[in-house]
Amino acid sequence: MADWSFQLYSARNFPPLAQTLQLLAKTGYSQVEGYGGLYPQLDELQQALQASGLTMPTGHFGWDMLKHHFADAVHIARTLGMHTVICPYLLPDARPTDSEGWLAFAAELEQVAQQLKQEGFGFAWHNHDFELKALPDGGIPMALLLEGAPGMQWEVDVAWVVRGGANPLHWISEYGARICAAHLKDIAAVGECRDEDGWADLGHGVMDWSTIWRALQATPARVFVMEHDNPSDLARFAARSLSTAHAL
């Protein structure tokens, strides 16, 4: 049975943190995934995790921190008991515009991967939609990142793959050996959940999660993270998504 995790970014609009962690533990989660906005209150976060009984095996760290404040990232990850550090995003003005540029960026990611390996951590990239969209020269950023950073793993956000216009089953099949974790979320039917940016609770959207789940089970991934970019009801999202995950 999987140890279900929860990306705390989904709860950013529902403070306080300690109450959120207690809710997640009561709902049935055993893990959570951190993100950059939580780390400045490191002691508070560590204490709240201990009080709730939840662990944080993975966390998102911005590229700026990894590149310019590497020691701080390592300290945070070690303090919180993480085993994998994940870079989740690249701001639009920092994104390369051609394949050569993405391969050069991947080389920088590979350096971080090797540094983290020396510190005892895994390193992964978390995708959004832009990495799946073809560049003017035909290159696909996600493929270029995985090619140029062989020591880096992938936390696949399946719903963002779909929003990027790609077939997630193809990507999971092609790069499954690199997948260390997965974000589980859903896309609402056209016109629904407009107040939630078109996202849906897991199993309450249009994605074929039973088929996707079987594909993910063939990968090394053992961290499965519930996420919703803009839920209107935190308790509803957490409970319904976990219920779907158990049914998978």
Secondary structure, DSSP 8 states (H G I E B T S, - for coil): --EEEEBGGGGTTS--HHHHHHHHHHHT--EEEE-GGGGGGHHHHHHHHHHHT-EEEEEE--HHHHHH-HHHHHHHHHHTT-SEEEE----GGGS-SSHHHHHHHHHHHHHHHHHHHHTT-EEEEE--SGGGS--TTS--HHHHHHHH-TT-EEEEEHHHHHHTT--HHHHHHHHGGGEEEEEE-EE--TTS-GGGTTEE-TTSSSS-HHHHHHHHHTSS--EEEE--SS-S-HHHHHHHHHHHHHH-
